[in-house]
Every structure is written in structure tokens, then in C-alpha cells.
Amino acid sequence: MDMTLLAGLAVIHIVALMSPGPDFAIIVKMATQQTRLTALYCALGIAVAILIHTFLSLMGISVMIQQSHVAFMAVQLIGSSYLAWMGYGALKSAITSIISKRRNSDMPSMQQNVAKAALISSLKGFKIGLYTNLLNPKALIFFITLFSVLITPQVNYQTKIAATVLLFVLSLAWFSLLALILSKPRVQQKLLAANTIIDLLVGVIFIAVAVTIANNIIHQIISQ
């Protein structure tokens, strides 16, 4: 087992996990606006999606998808559409909250009622985490690049299995830690007034990524 390779893979992945993006944004939203269990399931969903990306990359399926113009175009279209839809939902929630604040002077109780009404199931939290990472074409490209450089055909199966487990564990640990910290009652209470801002930021991040992907699609079509 190549411990040096695994260490390098771990460092790169940890940096990627901590970088702002759709995964980070959705965990913040879930942990501050939903129950702790739902946030943890969302973290599990992201980790499972990363596990799937890792498996697809190791099997060479991700490379096949990228090399197929039609398949990669379809992945990008589906991914950008999902991210845009999620971004729209977050922005809509933020705008609705802003309008409600202007119409209602009893803000603390109203916000709590809205929060309770908007609670989702743990399973839905898992699906949101899963789809947010799995349908993000940037995640697909990241893992293709990462494994193309570090996991060469010469790497033995023990190292590949260890790498798969390592990335899953690191992902689950990081996002679960965020979920646990941000879902504390005191933290949620302090961030209650910032829910509108969180929704705005999440919406902007998701839509920005979706627009970037859409722009790449347009360039691919023009360059043909």
C-alpha cells in the first residue's frame, strides 16, 4: 500500500472539501435551518456521492463519459439544471422572507413558524446532499483529474481500495462536523436572523456554478 500517495490524496481532498462550493453551501443551509439529523443525512448524501464519483473514476467510467461528447453534454445539462433549480429555490425563499419581514413586525415568532413549516425529512436531506454533489459536473471533472494524476494503472488494488475508503471517510467526517457544529441550538438561534442572507448566498453560489457550466456548454457547441 502506497502511504505517500494516500497522504497526498488526503491533503488535496481536504483542501477541496474546505473550499466554498455547492456542497459547503448546502450543508450550511441544512445545518442552520433544519434538524441535526437531516443535516447529518445531507452530509452522508454528499459523502456517498463522492464515493460514487471515486468508484466511477477508478473504473474508468468517468473518463468514458467525459470523452463522449453526447454523454458529457447530457451530464452537464442535467447538473446545471439541478443546480440552477436549487439556486432558484434558495433565492425565492430569501425574497419571500424579505417581503414577509416588511409586512410583519413580529419577526422572531414568524421566522420560527416559517422554519417549522419548512422542515424536511432526513431522507430528503440525504437526497439533496447526494444530488448536489453527484449532479455537479465540476465534481466529476475534479475526480477525473485527481485520479488521472495520482491513481495510475500501476497502483495496486489495495491502495485503490484504501483511497476509496479514505475519501469517503474524510468527506463524511468533514461535512458531519459542520452539520454537528452549525446545528447546535445556540448556533441556530444566533443564525436565525441570518437565514435570509444564508439563502441568498446559497442561491448565488448554486446559480453561479450553473451559469458557469452553461457557459462551458455554449462554448463546446460553438467550437464544434
Protein Blocks (a to p, Z undefined) as FASTA:
>chain_A
ZZklmmmmmmmmmmmmmpgcfklmmmmmmmmmmcfklmmmmmmmmmmmmmmmmmmmmnom
mmmmmmpmklmmmmmmmmmmmmmmmmmmmmmmmmmmmmmmmmpmblmlmmmmmmmmmpcc
fklmmmmmmmmmmmmmklmmmmmmmmmmmmcfklcfklmmmmmmmmmmmmmmmmmmmmmm
mmpmklmmmmmmmmmmmmmmmmmmmmmmmmmmmmmmmmmmmmZZ
